[in-house]
Amino acid sequence: MKKRVLAVLMAAVMTAGLAACGGSEGGGAAETTAAQTAAAAETTKAAETEAQKTASEPSDGGFELALVTDLGTIDDKSFNQGAWEGLTKYAEENGISYKYYQPQEGTTDSYLETIGLAVEGGAKLVVCPGFLFEEPVYLAQDQYPDVHFILLDGEPHSGDYAEYRTNANVMPILFKEDEAGFLAGYACVKDGYTKLGFMGGMAVPAVIRFGYGFIEGAEAAAAEMGISGLEVMYTYTGAFAATPEAQSMAASWYQNGTEVVFGCGGAVGNSVMAAAQEKGTKVVGVDVDQSFESETVITSAMKQLSNSVYSGIQDFYNGTFPGGNTSVFTTENAGVGLPMENSKFNTFTQDDYDAIYKKLVAGEFELVQPSADNIDPTKDLTVSATTINYVE
């Protein structure tokens, strides 16, 4: 598998970040009561109802703000929904018309055609969620120079990766996934888990950063607690799909004592959740709050997609749109974090979370960046009290 994953990485590592995983969340260390379960269901229903609003009333010029989805929906509990919630929040607070558009196919031509429909519909700013829009936005920035674009989790480049170029009408947004992973790993160990797993999808930079940060956070917590026996199972499946093989591997990890697995690979997370459901074990979700996906999810390493889109749109209307440069969202600007309000920890508290978050903001931890030619944490990270079993 390693050769196949490295081949993918060679193409992917040229960009600073790609969409890592899908979204869902769930169960934790303490059993939820019937009232809590009902409340969570109502919250989910309300969120989905809000997400399913397709448009406002058009203004005289049509719909000023537009979202072009990938092939998913605006209630996908992932990139589309997070971006849509940020867009609609700003639009409704400020009385701006908005609409979303969905492509017919998952191709560059189809995405570009759908962007064109949004522009024809009056869009002054178009939000494009996910790395699949890197090439479409690269083309659209020249084709529609008077329209502004927010590109989530990617940077514009040509189809052959020969040229990366960001015009002044484009705001690419990336995230410090390693900080989100750090918070998740730290919280898990503080909550009493010492046998961890990381199952990534494709070994692209964003996924690797999530994994490395997860280990570093776990080690930081272990050092504070005087724990010297952390164990981590670590692998990449090579794809972002739910497969019987991924579920079987996760099940074997759980069977052999792993207590919680960070499922970081789109639908790979669903495979991990299915295995955890069978074994009565726990999962860390990714990208968005995945607690509504499965009762096995104790927390999620989140990118604050809604916040970043809201911030970009706000900059656009304030005349401070940071086009031409990549914006990076971190703990410092509330761009990543854990959904503590829905996390299911035994002992890890909001005060604990606030304290470690402040330390990350203050730069008290220097997180290791993966080397360009390596995806193995045992070679990049200095591990002392942690046993990492890297599965190729």
N, C-alpha and C positions, 0 to 999 in steps of 0.2 A: 504493500500500500504506500510505503514511504516514497517510492519513485513517482507514483502517480500523483501524490499530493504535492511533491516538490515541483512537478511539471506545472501544476495549476498555480502554485505560488509564484513561479517565475513570471507568469503573465500578470498576476494580481498584485504582486508586491510593489509594482511601479506606482500604484496609487496609494495615497496616504491612508485610506480607509474605505471599507466596503460594508454593505449591510451584513450584519452578522447573523442574526437569527430571527425567529418568529416570536410571538408573544402569547403568553398564557400564565396563569398563576394558580396557586392552590394551597394545599394542606400544610400543616405544620406540627410543632411539637405538642401543642395542647389541642384537645378535641374541641371543635366549635359547638356551641349550643344550637338548639333548633332556632332560637331567636336570632342568633348571629348568622346562621345559614340563610334564614329568610331575609334578613337585612342585606346580606351580600347579594342575594338574588335580585332584590329590588334595586340595589345600586347598579348592578349589571344591566338590568332592564332599562333603567333611566339613562345610562350611558349609551346603550345601543339606540334608544329612541332618539337621543340627541344626535348621535352620529348619523342616523338615517335621514336627517333633514338634507334634502338634495340641493336646495338653493333658497335664497331669499327672493324678495320681489326685485325684479331688475330695475336699475335706474334708467334714465333717458339714454345713457350710453351703453346699456347692457349690464353685464356682470363684471365689476371691477376686479374682484379677487377670484382666482380660479385654482382648483386643485386638479391635476391630472393624475389619476391613480395608476398603479401597475394593474395586473390582472386581478388583484384582490379587490375587496370591497371597502367602503368607508367604515364598516363596523367589524374590521378584521382583527381588532385588539392588537394591532401592530403598527407598522409605519403609516399606512393609509389613515387609520383612525386617529393616531396621534397627531399627524399633520393637519387633518381635517378639524380636529377639536381646537387646535391653536388658531387656525384660520377663522373659524366661525366665531370663536370667542372675541377676537379683535374686531371682526366685521360687525357683530351685533352690538358690541360696546360703543362703536363709533358710527353706526348707521350706514355701513358700506355694503353694497350688493355683492353677492358671492354665489358660486356654483361649482359643482365638480363634474368632471368629464372622465369617462372610462374608455380606454382603447379596446378595440376588437381583438387584437392579437398582441402577443408579447414580443414585438419586434421593434427595431429602431424606426422603421418606416411608419409603423402604426402609432408609436408614441409621438413621433414628430407630427403626424397628421392630426392627432388628437390635440396636441399643443396648438396647432393651427386653428382648430375649431374653437378653442378657448379664446384665442386672440380675435377671431372673427366675432365672438360673442361679447367682446368689449373688455377683455382682461387687460389690466395694466400691470398686474403682477401674477405670475403663475408659479405655484408650488409643485415641485416634482420630487416625490419621496422614494429614495432608494438608489443604489448604485447602477441599476439598470437604465437610469436616465442620464448617465454620464455622456454617452455619445449623442443622444437626442438633444440634450441641452447644448453640447458643443456646437451642433449645427444650428439650433434655434437662436442662439445668441447673436449670430450673424444675420440670420434670416429675419429676425424681428428685433432690430436694434433699439426700438423705442419701448419695448416691453421688458420688464424686469423679471428675473427668475430666482427662486430659492431652490437649491439642489441639496437635498438631505443625504448625508452619508456618502458623498462622492465628490469628485472634481471633474470638470469637463475635459474630455480627451477624444482624439480621433479614434475611429474604429480599429485601427491597427496599433493603437497605443504609441504611435510615433510622436504625437504632439499633445502636450497638455497646455491648454490656454483658457484663461478665465477673463472674459471681457468685463467692462465696468458695469454692465447690466445684470451680472450674475453674482449671487452670494452662495458659494458652496459652504456647507456646514458639515464639519466632522466632530467627533466626540472622543474624549479620553476614556476609551473602554477599559483601560487598565485600572483607572480609578474606581469605576463601577464594580469591576471584578474584585478589586481590593476590599471594598466595603462589604461585599458578599462573603468573601472568604474570612474576613475578620469577624463578621457577625456570627458565622457558623461555628467557628472555634470558640468564641466567647459564650456561645449558647450550649457548649458541651460536646460538639461533634469533633472527633479527631480522626475519623476515617472518611476521607473525601474522595470525590471523583470529578473529573472534568471530561466531558464528551463534546468536542467541537465538531462542526461540520467541515466545510472546506477550510484548509489552513491558510486563509487570507489574513492580512495584517490585523483587521479588526478582531477576528476570532482569536488569534494568537494573543493579542493584548488582553482580551478578556481573561484568557487562561492564565497568563503569567501574573496578572494582577490578583487573580483569585488565590494563587499559591502564596504570593507575597503578603497578602492580607492575612491569610491563615497563619503564616509564620510570625507575623507581627503580633497577632493575638497570643499565639503559643509562647512567644518570648515574654510577654507581659505576665502570663499566667504560670510560667515555669514548666510548661509542658514540653517534653522531649521526645514524644513518640507519635508525631503526625504521620499519617500514611495517605498518599494521593495516587489514585489511578488516573492516567492521563492519555487521551487519544484524540485523533481526528478521523471522522468517518469518510472524508473525501467528498461529501455531498451535503446538500441541505434538505434531504428527504427523509421521511419516516420509513424505516425498513425493518423487516424481521431480524436482520443481522444486528442492527443497532439495539433493538429491544432485547435481543438475546444476550448481547455483550453487557448491557446495563444490568440485566437480571443476574448474570453471573457475578458481576461486581457486588451487587447487593447480597447475593447468596454467600459470598466470601467475606462479608463483614462491612463493606462500604455502607456508610450511614446516609450520606446525602451526595447527590451528583448534580453538578452544574451542567444542564443541557443547553449547549450554546451552538445551535446549528439549524435554525429554522425549524422545520418539522422533525428534526432529530430530537428536539425537546419532547415532542409527543411520544416518541418511542421510549424515552427515559421515563416520562410520566406513566406510561402503561406498565413498564416494568416495576416502577415504584408502587403503583397501585396493587399489583400482584403480591409484592413482598412486604407491604406495609412500611415502606421507607420514604425518604424525603427527596425533594428536588429543589434546585435553585433555577428560577426562570431567567429570561434574558430580554433585553431591549425595552420591553414594556412590562407593566404590572400584570403578571400571568396568574394571579391568585384565583381568577374566575375560570381558569381552564381546568384545574385539577386540585383536589383537596390535598394532593401530595406536595404542593409547592409551598415552601416556607417563606420565601422572599424572592425578589427578582433584581438582577443587576440592570438597572434601567438607564436608557438614554431619554432625557426629558424632551421628547420630540415636540410636544405641544408648546412648551416654553420657548424652544428655539425658533419655531415658526412664528409664534406671536412676536418675539423680539425682532425678527427680521422684517416682518410687516410693519411693526411700529417704527423701525428705522426708516423704512421706505416713505412712510407718510410724514415723518419728522424731517425729511430731507437729509438724513445721515446714513443712507443705505451703503453698507460696506462692500460694494461691488468691486470685483477685480482681485479680491483677496479671499483666502479661505478663513472662515470663522471657526474657531474650535471651542466647543462647549465642554466645560470641566466642572469640578466641584467649586471652583472659584466663582463661576457665574451661574451656579445652580443648574448645570447642564447634564449632570449624571447623579444617580443616587439610588437608594432603596425605598420602596413604598412602605414605610414603617406603619402607616395606618392599617394596612392589610397584611402585614407580615405576621407569621405565627411562630414566634420564638418563645422559649420557656423562660429564659432569664435575661436575654439581651434587651435592654430598654431604650426608650427614646433618648434618655440622657446619655447612655453609652454611645448611641449613634451620633448624637450631636457633638460629643467630645472627639470622636475619631474623625468626623467630617471636618471639624475645625483644624485638626492637625494636618489633614490633607491639603486644605486651603492654604495653610501656613507654610506648606512645603517641607514639613518635617520628615516626609518619606520620599526618597528618590527611587522611583520605580524604574526597573530595568526595561529597556526597549529591546525587542527581539532582534537578533542579527539578521541581516537580509537573506543570508544563505542557510538559515537554520530554523527549524520549527520545534526542536527538542528542548524542553525547559531544563533538563538535567545538564545541558551544555551551556545554557545562557544564564541560568540563575545559580547563585551561590547558596546552596542549601546545607544547613547544618543539622537541625533537629528534625528534618523532614525526609521521609523515604518516598521518592517519586518513582512510580512504575510506569514508564513510558511505553505504551503499546503501539507498535507500528502497524 
